[in-house]
Amino acid sequence: MAETVKILIADDHQMFIDGVKSLLRKEKNFVFVHDSNDGEDAFNYVSKNDVDLLITDISMPHLSGTELTIKVKQNFPHIKVLVLTMFNDRSIITEILQAEAEGYILKNTGKNELINAITRLMDNGTFYSSEVLNTLLSQTLSRNKIVALPEKHKLTSRELEILKLICDELTTADISKKLFISPRTVDTHRKNIIEKSGAKTIVGLIKYAFENNIIQLNI
């Protein structure tokens, strides 16, 4: 993770912003560069200033957190986005996932999970809390809808296994040790998965896994 993480936090409740900043005040590498109480102000700031991480709520005036996430990822894909909200709704989660935000956690989370989420994101990983993933998957399964992949896009059993481990955020080295294969073999499988899925990022692979019912959770 970078030595200094420049953070913009956007939430329509200043008291919540102050609470998060107080919670993380002892984390020396976290620097809060700007507070926004509406999405438009947040986007204007990231358009003109150096920001590493955007922490945003969903419900905000002028520009919702969902709209803000979409605009930021379209225009400034290098900025990591962590959604921190009370909304555990499948439609919103799906929109955020489609926008390729790196993280989504709920406001009832504890300090350790919040720090873990930020650390994962700044290490080029993802962090969707278990509650959020369970909501997404349980409602997907309730429809009993299985997506049939075109033959040319079907993954091999080994590729499916590796994709699940990637979604669990295991590194190439971790996967290599777990499956008793070389890191080069893991990288080859990863390239094949990316080519078949059309995904360009880890979040894109998670989207692909969900859309094709590859990820299984205990619900």
Helices and strands as residue ranges (DSSP letters): E 5-10, H 14-23, E 30-36, H 39-48, E 53-56, H 65-75, E 80-85, H 90-98, E 103-106, H 111-122, E 127-128, H 130-142, G 151-153, H 157-167, H 172-179, H 183-197, H 202-211
